[in-house]
Amino acid sequence: MAWVFAVSVAVLTVSVVVDWARGEGFKWTVASLLLMLGPSAADEVLRAHGRQRAAGRARTVSHWMVLPAGAILWAGLVGGWSRGEETPWLPFAAAVLIVLGTAVRAVAVVLGRRRAASAP
């Protein structure tokens, strides 16, 4: 199943590039999704082949891709608004949740480090 996931992500990536090259516009929403799915697919393939350390690095990259993915999603929303487009509610909700989730995770990390530093 890991290879199916990886091939699906690759096909989706190629379709975004082909659509953009054909002049159908850049799909900001799909690009932000690919930023999160690409490293996850690599993680799954590496794990299926027994490469645990490399899979761990891919998982770490996947976690760090959430913030750039949110930024790309917001860039697409703001660009659409500047062209007078309506708000696509599903991407908007995803963008808000990405920001909120990132903020909650950052607070949790800071509090965890403070507890670890103050523990005897």
Secondary structure, 3 states (H helix, E strand, C coil): CHHHHHHHHHHHHHHHHHHHHCCCCCCHHHHHHHHHHHHHHHHHHHHHCCCHHHHHHHHHHHHHCHHHHHHHHHHHHHHHHHCCCCCCHHHHHHHHHHHHHHHHHHHHHHHHHHHHHHCC
